[in-house]
Amino acid sequence: MDESAQLDPAAAGETDAVHAADRPATPRTLTQDLRSLGVADGMTLLVHTSMSALGWVAGGSQAVIEALIAAVGDDGTLVMPAHSTGLSEPSQWRNPPVPESWWPIIRDETPAFDADLTPTRMMGVIAEGFRTYPEVRRSSHPQVSFAARGPNAGIVVADHSFDRPLGDRSPLGRLYDLDGYILLLGVGHVNNTALHLAEYRADYPGKEWVTQGAPVKIDGERRWVTFEDLEGDSDDFEAIGGAFGAAGFERRGQVGSGEGRLMNVRKLVDFAADWMTSHRKSK
């Protein structure tokens, strides 16, 4: 018996997934599940995923990516968040905070954002694997970039504004313009980045803007740049998602051993902006 495997949390999680599944998920079965949910050829689809929620998948994250690409077809465009939130203003870090004496070192010496090299942070193995997949393009924002593959990829990732980076001049805004869709794959609405676009558009008391920063390359030189961003609040995202689903705007179905939720970007953002305007109060 390999005692080291018993002590490895990843191995333990995989063992649980094997025991919980009737059969392994594969690119073929995942594609079938996605099509049954409503994912169709030609869609421009933003996907948020949790690998562990899908059960045991033969081929792991690569198999999930292949299934998603197959489900949208050659005419479809697949989009995933590629956020690198470690490239941010260290004085605002909370998870974890760092000593004030570290702040200037972090600002001066953290490597500049590089669309090819900078890894994602806390996005999961599927989003990180997709970032390096052939023909994938990545937007240029150092903190909240998105990766896209397909005919609309260039439109989605182009001209990602430094200021207000999850607003209308972002890949989220382009997805809205393209009448795209969102797929939550084993995750809830707290992970749904399109709700941040609704925050930008909503009118509610106490809306707060902050100055953020990140290292980038400008004319081949590393620089620390600052930009304006919304102090977002995801505490009510699940409540918004629940109300949206109850209104009949969300399709649900099994994908692997997990649940998929499919929805239209425009319907969600418009609904959520109205909900925030009506329900959010001063803190």
VEXMIMI-908935 format. One record per residue (C-alpha): residue number from 1; residue in three letters; chain; x negated, y negated, z negated. Coordinates in nm, 2 decimals, always signed. Last residue first. Layout:
BEGIN
@num=NUM&residu=Ala&chaine=A&X=X&Y=Y&Z=Z;
...
This chain:
BEGIN
@num=283&residu=Lys&chaine=A&X=+2.38&Y=-5.03&Z=-0.46;
@num=282&residu=Ser&chaine=A&X=+2.62&Y=-5.22&Z=-0.23;
@num=281&residu=Lys&chaine=A&X=+2.88&Y=-4.99&Z=-0.07;
@num=280&residu=Arg&chaine=A&X=+2.87&Y=-4.74&Z=+0.22;
@num=279&residu=His&chaine=A&X=+3.22&Y=-4.61&Z=+0.31;
@num=278&residu=Ser&chaine=A&X=+3.37&Y=-4.81&Z=+0.59;
@num=277&residu=Thr&chaine=A&X=+3.06&Y=-4.92&Z=+0.78;
@num=276&residu=Met&chaine=A&X=+2.90&Y=-4.58&Z=+0.71;
@num=275&residu=Trp&chaine=A&X=+3.20&Y=-4.40&Z=+0.86;
@num=274&residu=Asp&chaine=A&X=+3.21&Y=-4.63&Z=+1.16;
@num=273&residu=Ala&chaine=A&X=+2.85&Y=-4.57&Z=+1.23;
@num=272&residu=Ala&chaine=A&X=+2.89&Y=-4.19&Z=+1.17;
@num=271&residu=Phe&chaine=A&X=+3.18&Y=-4.16&Z=+1.42;
@num=270&residu=Asp&chaine=A&X=+3.00&Y=-4.36&Z=+1.69;
@num=269&residu=Val&chaine=A&X=+2.68&Y=-4.16&Z=+1.63;
@num=268&residu=Leu&chaine=A&X=+2.85&Y=-3.82&Z=+1.63;
@num=267&residu=Lys&chaine=A&X=+3.07&Y=-3.88&Z=+1.94;
@num=266&residu=Arg&chaine=A&X=+2.78&Y=-4.02&Z=+2.13;
@num=265&residu=Val&chaine=A&X=+2.54&Y=-3.73&Z=+2.04;
@num=264&residu=Asn&chaine=A&X=+2.79&Y=-3.46&Z=+2.13;
@num=263&residu=Met&chaine=A&X=+2.79&Y=-3.16&Z=+1.89;
@num=262&residu=Leu&chaine=A&X=+2.66&Y=-2.80&Z=+1.85;
@num=261&residu=Arg&chaine=A&X=+2.62&Y=-2.63&Z=+1.51;
@num=260&residu=Gly&chaine=A&X=+2.43&Y=-2.30&Z=+1.50;
@num=259&residu=Glu&chaine=A&X=+2.45&Y=-2.06&Z=+1.21;
@num=258&residu=Gly&chaine=A&X=+2.19&Y=-1.80&Z=+1.11;
@num=257&residu=Ser&chaine=A&X=+2.13&Y=-1.43&Z=+1.15;
@num=256&residu=Gly&chaine=A&X=+2.05&Y=-1.48&Z=+1.52;
@num=255&residu=Val&chaine=A&X=+2.27&Y=-1.76&Z=+1.63;
@num=254&residu=Gln&chaine=A&X=+2.62&Y=-1.74&Z=+1.49;
@num=253&residu=Gly&chaine=A&X=+2.87&Y=-2.00&Z=+1.58;
@num=252&residu=Arg&chaine=A&X=+2.99&Y=-2.35&Z=+1.51;
@num=251&residu=Arg&chaine=A&X=+3.13&Y=-2.62&Z=+1.74;
@num=250&residu=Glu&chaine=A&X=+3.16&Y=-2.98&Z=+1.60;
@num=249&residu=Phe&chaine=A&X=+3.41&Y=-3.25&Z=+1.69;
@num=248&residu=Gly&chaine=A&X=+3.71&Y=-3.10&Z=+1.51;
@num=247&residu=Ala&chaine=A&X=+3.77&Y=-3.38&Z=+1.27;
@num=246&residu=Ala&chaine=A&X=+3.66&Y=-3.15&Z=+0.99;
@num=245&residu=Gly&chaine=A&X=+3.32&Y=-3.13&Z=+1.16;
@num=244&residu=Phe&chaine=A&X=+3.28&Y=-3.51&Z=+1.15;
@num=243&residu=Ala&chaine=A&X=+3.40&Y=-3.53&Z=+0.79;
@num=242&residu=Gly&chaine=A&X=+3.15&Y=-3.26&Z=+0.69;
@num=241&residu=Gly&chaine=A&X=+2.87&Y=-3.43&Z=+0.89;
@num=240&residu=Ile&chaine=A&X=+2.94&Y=-3.76&Z=+0.71;
@num=239&residu=Ala&chaine=A&X=+2.94&Y=-3.59&Z=+0.37;
@num=238&residu=Glu&chaine=A&X=+2.61&Y=-3.41&Z=+0.46;
@num=237&residu=Phe&chaine=A&X=+2.45&Y=-3.74&Z=+0.57;
@num=236&residu=Asp&chaine=A&X=+2.55&Y=-3.92&Z=+0.25;
@num=235&residu=Asp&chaine=A&X=+2.22&Y=-3.91&Z=+0.08;
@num=234&residu=Ser&chaine=A&X=+2.03&Y=-3.97&Z=+0.40;
@num=233&residu=Asp&chaine=A&X=+1.93&Y=-4.33&Z=+0.32;
@num=232&residu=Gly&chaine=A&X=+1.71&Y=-4.52&Z=+0.56;
@num=231&residu=Glu&chaine=A&X=+1.50&Y=-4.82&Z=+0.48;
@num=230&residu=Leu&chaine=A&X=+1.51&Y=-4.96&Z=+0.83;
@num=229&residu=Asp&chaine=A&X=+1.18&Y=-5.02&Z=+1.00;
@num=228&residu=Glu&chaine=A&X=+0.96&Y=-5.32&Z=+1.10;
@num=227&residu=Phe&chaine=A&X=+0.61&Y=-5.27&Z=+1.23;
@num=226&residu=Thr&chaine=A&X=+0.25&Y=-5.28&Z=+1.12;
@num=225&residu=Val&chaine=A&X=-0.06&Y=-5.17&Z=+1.32;
@num=224&residu=Trp&chaine=A&X=-0.38&Y=-5.02&Z=+1.19;
@num=223&residu=Arg&chaine=A&X=-0.62&Y=-5.01&Z=+1.48;
@num=222&residu=Arg&chaine=A&X=-0.84&Y=-4.75&Z=+1.65;
@num=221&residu=Glu&chaine=A&X=-1.00&Y=-4.88&Z=+1.97;
@num=220&residu=Gly&chaine=A&X=-0.95&Y=-4.73&Z=+2.32;
@num=219&residu=Asp&chaine=A&X=-0.74&Y=-5.03&Z=+2.45;
@num=218&residu=Ile&chaine=A&X=-0.51&Y=-4.98&Z=+2.15;
@num=217&residu=Lys&chaine=A&X=-0.54&Y=-4.66&Z=+1.96;
@num=216&residu=Val&chaine=A&X=-0.30&Y=-4.61&Z=+1.67;
@num=215&residu=Pro&chaine=A&X=-0.32&Y=-4.60&Z=+1.29;
@num=214&residu=Ala&chaine=A&X=+0.02&Y=-4.65&Z=+1.11;
@num=213&residu=Gly&chaine=A&X=+0.21&Y=-4.91&Z=+0.92;
@num=212&residu=Gln&chaine=A&X=+0.56&Y=-4.98&Z=+0.78;
@num=211&residu=Thr&chaine=A&X=+0.72&Y=-5.31&Z=+0.68;
@num=210&residu=Val&chaine=A&X=+1.07&Y=-5.27&Z=+0.53;
@num=209&residu=Trp&chaine=A&X=+1.43&Y=-5.36&Z=+0.63;
@num=208&residu=Glu&chaine=A&X=+1.72&Y=-5.32&Z=+0.39;
@num=207&residu=Lys&chaine=A&X=+2.09&Y=-5.28&Z=+0.45;
@num=206&residu=Gly&chaine=A&X=+2.24&Y=-5.37&Z=+0.11;
@num=205&residu=Pro&chaine=A&X=+2.60&Y=-5.41&Z=+0.25;
@num=204&residu=Tyr&chaine=A&X=+2.71&Y=-5.21&Z=+0.55;
@num=203&residu=Asp&chaine=A&X=+2.73&Y=-5.27&Z=+0.93;
@num=202&residu=Ala&chaine=A&X=+2.64&Y=-4.96&Z=+1.12;
@num=201&residu=Arg&chaine=A&X=+2.42&Y=-4.96&Z=+1.43;
@num=200&residu=Tyr&chaine=A&X=+2.08&Y=-4.89&Z=+1.27;
@num=199&residu=Glu&chaine=A&X=+2.25&Y=-4.63&Z=+1.04;
@num=198&residu=Ala&chaine=A&X=+2.41&Y=-4.46&Z=+1.34;
@num=197&residu=Leu&chaine=A&X=+2.06&Y=-4.42&Z=+1.49;
@num=196&residu=His&chaine=A&X=+1.96&Y=-4.26&Z=+1.16;
@num=195&residu=Leu&chaine=A&X=+2.25&Y=-4.01&Z=+1.20;
@num=194&residu=Ala&chaine=A&X=+2.08&Y=-3.90&Z=+1.52;
@num=193&residu=Thr&chaine=A&X=+1.80&Y=-3.76&Z=+1.30;
@num=192&residu=Asn&chaine=A&X=+2.01&Y=-3.46&Z=+1.18;
@num=191&residu=Asn&chaine=A&X=+1.81&Y=-3.30&Z=+0.90;
@num=190&residu=Val&chaine=A&X=+2.06&Y=-3.40&Z=+0.63;
@num=189&residu=His&chaine=A&X=+2.32&Y=-3.27&Z=+0.87;
@num=188&residu=Gly&chaine=A&X=+2.24&Y=-2.91&Z=+0.79;
@num=187&residu=Val&chaine=A&X=+1.99&Y=-2.66&Z=+0.91;
@num=186&residu=Gly&chaine=A&X=+2.00&Y=-2.31&Z=+1.06;
@num=185&residu=Leu&chaine=A&X=+2.00&Y=-2.44&Z=+1.42;
@num=184&residu=Leu&chaine=A&X=+2.15&Y=-2.79&Z=+1.43;
@num=183&residu=Leu&chaine=A&X=+2.20&Y=-2.85&Z=+1.80;
@num=182&residu=Ile&chaine=A&X=+2.26&Y=-3.21&Z=+1.93;
@num=181&residu=Tyr&chaine=A&X=+2.39&Y=-3.30&Z=+2.27;
@num=180&residu=Gly&chaine=A&X=+2.32&Y=-3.56&Z=+2.53;
@num=179&residu=Asp&chaine=A&X=+2.54&Y=-3.83&Z=+2.69;
@num=178&residu=Leu&chaine=A&X=+2.22&Y=-3.97&Z=+2.86;
@num=177&residu=Asp&chaine=A&X=+2.26&Y=-4.31&Z=+2.70;
@num=176&residu=Tyr&chaine=A&X=+2.29&Y=-4.15&Z=+2.35;
@num=175&residu=Leu&chaine=A&X=+1.98&Y=-3.93&Z=+2.42;
@num=174&residu=Arg&chaine=A&X=+1.80&Y=-4.25&Z=+2.53;
@num=173&residu=Gly&chaine=A&X=+1.89&Y=-4.42&Z=+2.20;
@num=172&residu=Leu&chaine=A&X=+1.76&Y=-4.12&Z=+2.01;
@num=171&residu=Pro&chaine=A&X=+1.45&Y=-4.13&Z=+2.21;
@num=170&residu=Ser&chaine=A&X=+1.39&Y=-4.48&Z=+2.08;
@num=169&residu=Arg&chaine=A&X=+1.48&Y=-4.83&Z=+2.19;
@num=168&residu=Asp&chaine=A&X=+1.84&Y=-4.80&Z=+2.03;
@num=167&residu=Gly&chaine=A&X=+1.71&Y=-4.73&Z=+1.68;
@num=166&residu=Leu&chaine=A&X=+1.49&Y=-4.46&Z=+1.53;
@num=165&residu=Pro&chaine=A&X=+1.17&Y=-4.67&Z=+1.58;
@num=164&residu=Arg&chaine=A&X=+1.30&Y=-5.00&Z=+1.45;
@num=163&residu=Asp&chaine=A&X=+0.97&Y=-5.17&Z=+1.56;
@num=162&residu=Phe&chaine=A&X=+0.72&Y=-4.94&Z=+1.74;
@num=161&residu=Ser&chaine=A&X=+0.95&Y=-4.90&Z=+2.03;
@num=160&residu=His&chaine=A&X=+0.95&Y=-4.57&Z=+2.23;
@num=159&residu=Asp&chaine=A&X=+0.90&Y=-4.69&Z=+2.58;
@num=158&residu=Ala&chaine=A&X=+0.94&Y=-4.35&Z=+2.75;
@num=157&residu=Val&chaine=A&X=+1.01&Y=-4.03&Z=+2.56;
@num=156&residu=Val&chaine=A&X=+1.37&Y=-3.96&Z=+2.67;
@num=155&residu=Ile&chaine=A&X=+1.34&Y=-4.09&Z=+3.03;
@num=154&residu=Gly&chaine=A&X=+1.03&Y=-3.88&Z=+3.09;
@num=153&residu=Ala&chaine=A&X=+1.19&Y=-3.57&Z=+2.95;
@num=152&residu=Asn&chaine=A&X=+1.50&Y=-3.60&Z=+3.16;
@num=151&residu=Pro&chaine=A&X=+1.40&Y=-3.33&Z=+3.41;
@num=150&residu=Gly&chaine=A&X=+1.28&Y=-3.09&Z=+3.14;
@num=149&residu=Arg&chaine=A&X=+1.06&Y=-3.08&Z=+2.83;
@num=148&residu=Ala&chaine=A&X=+1.08&Y=-3.33&Z=+2.54;
@num=147&residu=Ala&chaine=A&X=+0.88&Y=-3.41&Z=+2.22;
@num=146&residu=Phe&chaine=A&X=+0.99&Y=-3.68&Z=+1.98;
@num=145&residu=Ser&chaine=A&X=+0.78&Y=-3.93&Z=+1.79;
@num=144&residu=Val&chaine=A&X=+0.86&Y=-4.06&Z=+1.44;
@num=143&residu=Gln&chaine=A&X=+0.53&Y=-4.18&Z=+1.29;
@num=142&residu=Pro&chaine=A&X=+0.28&Y=-4.27&Z=+1.56;
@num=141&residu=His&chaine=A&X=+0.54&Y=-4.37&Z=+1.82;
@num=140&residu=Ser&chaine=A&X=+0.42&Y=-4.27&Z=+2.16;
@num=139&residu=Ser&chaine=A&X=+0.68&Y=-4.02&Z=+2.28;
@num=138&residu=Arg&chaine=A&X=+0.57&Y=-3.66&Z=+2.36;
@num=137&residu=Arg&chaine=A&X=+0.59&Y=-3.47&Z=+2.69;
@num=136&residu=Val&chaine=A&X=+0.62&Y=-3.09&Z=+2.71;
@num=135&residu=Glu&chaine=A&X=+0.51&Y=-2.93&Z=+3.04;
@num=134&residu=Pro&chaine=A&X=+0.35&Y=-2.63&Z=+2.86;
@num=133&residu=Tyr&chaine=A&X=+0.43&Y=-2.60&Z=+2.49;
@num=132&residu=Thr&chaine=A&X=+0.21&Y=-2.79&Z=+2.24;
@num=131&residu=Arg&chaine=A&X=+0.50&Y=-2.98&Z=+2.07;
@num=130&residu=Phe&chaine=A&X=+0.72&Y=-2.68&Z=+2.10;
@num=129&residu=Gly&chaine=A&X=+0.51&Y=-2.48&Z=+1.86;
@num=128&residu=Glu&chaine=A&X=+0.53&Y=-2.77&Z=+1.60;
@num=127&residu=Ala&chaine=A&X=+0.90&Y=-2.79&Z=+1.65;
@num=126&residu=Ile&chaine=A&X=+0.94&Y=-2.41&Z=+1.60;
@num=125&residu=Val&chaine=A&X=+0.70&Y=-2.39&Z=+1.31;
@num=124&residu=Gly&chaine=A&X=+0.88&Y=-2.65&Z=+1.09;
@num=123&residu=Met&chaine=A&X=+0.91&Y=-3.03&Z=+1.10;
@num=122&residu=Met&chaine=A&X=+0.73&Y=-3.09&Z=+0.77;
@num=121&residu=Arg&chaine=A&X=+0.45&Y=-3.28&Z=+0.95;
@num=120&residu=Thr&chaine=A&X=+0.38&Y=-3.26&Z=+1.32;
@num=119&residu=Pro&chaine=A&X=+0.03&Y=-3.23&Z=+1.44;
@num=118&residu=Thr&chaine=A&X=-0.17&Y=-3.52&Z=+1.60;
@num=117&residu=Leu&chaine=A&X=-0.37&Y=-3.38&Z=+1.89;
@num=116&residu=Asp&chaine=A&X=-0.19&Y=-3.43&Z=+2.22;
@num=115&residu=Ala&chaine=A&X=+0.01&Y=-3.74&Z=+2.13;
@num=114&residu=Asp&chaine=A&X=-0.29&Y=-3.89&Z=+1.95;
@num=113&residu=Phe&chaine=A&X=-0.22&Y=-4.11&Z=+1.65;
@num=112&residu=Ala&chaine=A&X=-0.53&Y=-4.26&Z=+1.50;
@num=111&residu=Pro&chaine=A&X=-0.74&Y=-4.07&Z=+1.26;
@num=110&residu=Thr&chaine=A&X=-0.70&Y=-4.18&Z=+0.89;
@num=109&residu=Glu&chaine=A&X=-1.00&Y=-4.39&Z=+0.80;
@num=108&residu=Asp&chaine=A&X=-0.91&Y=-4.75&Z=+0.74;
@num=107&residu=Arg&chaine=A&X=-0.55&Y=-4.72&Z=+0.62;
@num=106&residu=Ile&chaine=A&X=-0.62&Y=-4.41&Z=+0.41;
@num=105&residu=Ile&chaine=A&X=-0.93&Y=-4.57&Z=+0.26;
@num=104&residu=Pro&chaine=A&X=-0.74&Y=-4.89&Z=+0.18;
@num=103&residu=Trp&chaine=A&X=-0.46&Y=-4.70&Z=+0.00;
@num=102&residu=Trp&chaine=A&X=-0.68&Y=-4.46&Z=-0.20;
@num=101&residu=Ser&chaine=A&X=-0.74&Y=-4.71&Z=-0.49;
@num=100&residu=Glu&chaine=A&X=-0.37&Y=-4.74&Z=-0.53;
@num=99&residu=Pro&chaine=A&X=-0.35&Y=-4.37&Z=-0.63;
@num=98&residu=Val&chaine=A&X=-0.14&Y=-4.14&Z=-0.41;
@num=97&residu=Pro&chaine=A&X=+0.24&Y=-4.08&Z=-0.43;
@num=96&residu=Pro&chaine=A&X=+0.35&Y=-3.72&Z=-0.34;
@num=95&residu=Asn&chaine=A&X=+0.61&Y=-3.71&Z=-0.20;
@num=94&residu=Arg&chaine=A&X=+0.66&Y=-4.08&Z=-0.29;
@num=93&residu=Trp&chaine=A&X=+0.44&Y=-4.27&Z=-0.04;
@num=92&residu=Gln&chaine=A&X=+0.52&Y=-4.64&Z=+0.00;
@num=91&residu=Ser&chaine=A&X=+0.17&Y=-4.77&Z=-0.07;
@num=90&residu=Pro&chaine=A&X=+0.04&Y=-4.52&Z=+0.18;
@num=89&residu=Glu&chaine=A&X=+0.19&Y=-4.70&Z=+0.48;
@num=88&residu=Ser&chaine=A&X=+0.24&Y=-4.42&Z=+0.74;
@num=87&residu=Leu&chaine=A&X=+0.06&Y=-4.16&Z=+0.95;
@num=86&residu=Gly&chaine=A&X=+0.16&Y=-3.88&Z=+0.71;
@num=85&residu=Thr&chaine=A&X=+0.50&Y=-3.90&Z=+0.87;
@num=84&residu=Ser&chaine=A&X=+0.40&Y=-3.72&Z=+1.18;
@num=83&residu=His&chaine=A&X=+0.73&Y=-3.66&Z=+1.35;
@num=82&residu=Ala&chaine=A&X=+0.76&Y=-3.43&Z=+1.65;
@num=81&residu=Pro&chaine=A&X=+1.14&Y=-3.42&Z=+1.67;
@num=80&residu=Met&chaine=A&X=+1.27&Y=-3.18&Z=+1.93;
@num=79&residu=Val&chaine=A&X=+1.41&Y=-3.23&Z=+2.29;
@num=78&residu=Leu&chaine=A&X=+1.51&Y=-2.97&Z=+2.55;
@num=77&residu=Thr&chaine=A&X=+1.61&Y=-3.10&Z=+2.90;
@num=76&residu=Gly&chaine=A&X=+1.83&Y=-2.90&Z=+3.13;
@num=75&residu=Asp&chaine=A&X=+1.82&Y=-2.85&Z=+3.50;
@num=74&residu=Asp&chaine=A&X=+1.59&Y=-2.55&Z=+3.48;
@num=73&residu=Gly&chaine=A&X=+1.82&Y=-2.39&Z=+3.22;
@num=72&residu=Val&chaine=A&X=+1.96&Y=-2.52&Z=+2.89;
@num=71&residu=Ala&chaine=A&X=+1.99&Y=-2.17&Z=+2.75;
@num=70&residu=Ala&chaine=A&X=+1.66&Y=-2.05&Z=+2.90;
@num=69&residu=Ile&chaine=A&X=+1.46&Y=-2.33&Z=+2.73;
@num=68&residu=Leu&chaine=A&X=+1.63&Y=-2.26&Z=+2.40;
@num=67&residu=Ala&chaine=A&X=+1.56&Y=-1.89&Z=+2.43;
@num=66&residu=Glu&chaine=A&X=+1.20&Y=-1.95&Z=+2.51;
@num=65&residu=Ile&chaine=A&X=+1.16&Y=-2.18&Z=+2.21;
@num=64&residu=Val&chaine=A&X=+1.32&Y=-1.92&Z=+1.98;
@num=63&residu=Ala&chaine=A&X=+1.09&Y=-1.64&Z=+2.12;
@num=62&residu=Gln&chaine=A&X=+0.78&Y=-1.86&Z=+2.06;
@num=61&residu=Ser&chaine=A&X=+0.89&Y=-1.93&Z=+1.71;
@num=60&residu=Gly&chaine=A&X=+0.88&Y=-1.56&Z=+1.61;
@num=59&residu=Gly&chaine=A&X=+0.82&Y=-1.30&Z=+1.88;
@num=58&residu=Ala&chaine=A&X=+1.08&Y=-1.06&Z=+1.77;
@num=57&residu=Val&chaine=A&X=+1.30&Y=-1.27&Z=+1.54;
@num=56&residu=Trp&chaine=A&X=+1.39&Y=-1.16&Z=+1.19;
@num=55&residu=Gly&chaine=A&X=+1.66&Y=-1.39&Z=+1.04;
@num=54&residu=Leu&chaine=A&X=+1.75&Y=-1.72&Z=+1.20;
@num=53&residu=Ala&chaine=A&X=+1.74&Y=-1.93&Z=+0.88;
@num=52&residu=Ser&chaine=A&X=+1.37&Y=-1.87&Z=+0.83;
@num=51&residu=Met&chaine=A&X=+1.29&Y=-2.05&Z=+1.16;
@num=50&residu=Ser&chaine=A&X=+1.47&Y=-2.36&Z=+1.06;
@num=49&residu=Thr&chaine=A&X=+1.57&Y=-2.59&Z=+1.35;
@num=48&residu=His&chaine=A&X=+1.67&Y=-2.93&Z=+1.47;
@num=47&residu=Val&chaine=A&X=+1.74&Y=-2.94&Z=+1.85;
@num=46&residu=Leu&chaine=A&X=+1.81&Y=-3.24&Z=+2.07;
@num=45&residu=Leu&chaine=A&X=+1.97&Y=-3.11&Z=+2.39;
@num=44&residu=Thr&chaine=A&X=+2.00&Y=-3.27&Z=+2.74;
@num=43&residu=Met&chaine=A&X=+2.23&Y=-3.02&Z=+2.89;
@num=42&residu=Gly&chaine=A&X=+2.18&Y=-2.90&Z=+3.25;
@num=41&residu=Asp&chaine=A&X=+2.28&Y=-2.54&Z=+3.20;
@num=40&residu=Ala&chaine=A&X=+2.50&Y=-2.49&Z=+2.89;
@num=39&residu=Val&chaine=A&X=+2.48&Y=-2.46&Z=+2.51;
@num=38&residu=Gly&chaine=A&X=+2.84&Y=-2.38&Z=+2.41;
@num=37&residu=Leu&chaine=A&X=+2.81&Y=-2.15&Z=+2.11;
@num=36&residu=Ser&chaine=A&X=+2.84&Y=-1.84&Z=+2.33;
@num=35&residu=Arg&chaine=A&X=+2.55&Y=-1.98&Z=+2.54;
@num=34&residu=Leu&chaine=A&X=+2.34&Y=-2.01&Z=+2.23;
@num=33&residu=Asp&chaine=A&X=+2.42&Y=-1.66&Z=+2.11;
@num=32&residu=Gln&chaine=A&X=+2.34&Y=-1.51&Z=+2.45;
@num=31&residu=Thr&chaine=A&X=+2.01&Y=-1.70&Z=+2.46;
@num=30&residu=Leu&chaine=A&X=+1.93&Y=-1.57&Z=+2.11;
@num=29&residu=Thr&chaine=A&X=+2.00&Y=-1.21&Z=+2.23;
@num=28&residu=Arg&chaine=A&X=+1.77&Y=-1.24&Z=+2.52;
@num=27&residu=Pro&chaine=A&X=+1.49&Y=-1.42&Z=+2.34;
@num=26&residu=Thr&chaine=A&X=+1.51&Y=-1.15&Z=+2.07;
@num=25&residu=Ala&chaine=A&X=+1.68&Y=-1.11&Z=+1.74;
@num=24&residu=Pro&chaine=A&X=+1.60&Y=-0.80&Z=+1.55;
@num=23&residu=Arg&chaine=A&X=+1.88&Y=-0.56&Z=+1.44;
@num=22&residu=Asp&chaine=A&X=+2.12&Y=-0.53&Z=+1.15;
@num=21&residu=Ala&chaine=A&X=+1.94&Y=-0.81&Z=+0.97;
@num=20&residu=Ala&chaine=A&X=+1.92&Y=-0.87&Z=+0.59;
@num=19&residu=His&chaine=A&X=+1.65&Y=-0.61&Z=+0.52;
@num=18&residu=Val&chaine=A&X=+1.42&Y=-0.75&Z=+0.80;
@num=17&residu=Ala&chaine=A&X=+1.47&Y=-1.11&Z=+0.68;
@num=16&residu=Asp&chaine=A&X=+1.38&Y=-1.01&Z=+0.32;
@num=15&residu=Thr&chaine=A&X=+1.06&Y=-0.85&Z=+0.44;
@num=14&residu=Glu&chaine=A&X=+0.98&Y=-1.16&Z=+0.64;
@num=13&residu=Gly&chaine=A&X=+1.02&Y=-1.37&Z=+0.33;
@num=12&residu=Ala&chaine=A&X=+0.79&Y=-1.15&Z=+0.13;
@num=11&residu=Ala&chaine=A&X=+0.53&Y=-1.16&Z=+0.40;
@num=10&residu=Ala&chaine=A&X=+0.55&Y=-1.54&Z=+0.40;
@num=9&residu=Pro&chaine=A&X=+0.53&Y=-1.55&Z=+0.02;
@num=8&residu=Asp&chaine=A&X=+0.21&Y=-1.34&Z=+0.03;
@num=7&residu=Leu&chaine=A&X=+0.17&Y=-1.15&Z=-0.30;
@num=6&residu=Gln&chaine=A&X=+0.32&Y=-0.82&Z=-0.17;
@num=5&residu=Ala&chaine=A&X=+0.11&Y=-0.85&Z=+0.14;
@num=4&residu=Ser&chaine=A&X=-0.20&Y=-0.86&Z=-0.08;
@num=3&residu=Glu&chaine=A&X=-0.10&Y=-0.54&Z=-0.24;
@num=2&residu=Asp&chaine=A&X=-0.13&Y=-0.35&Z=+0.09;
@num=1&residu=Met&chaine=A&X=+0.00&Y=+0.00&Z=+0.00;
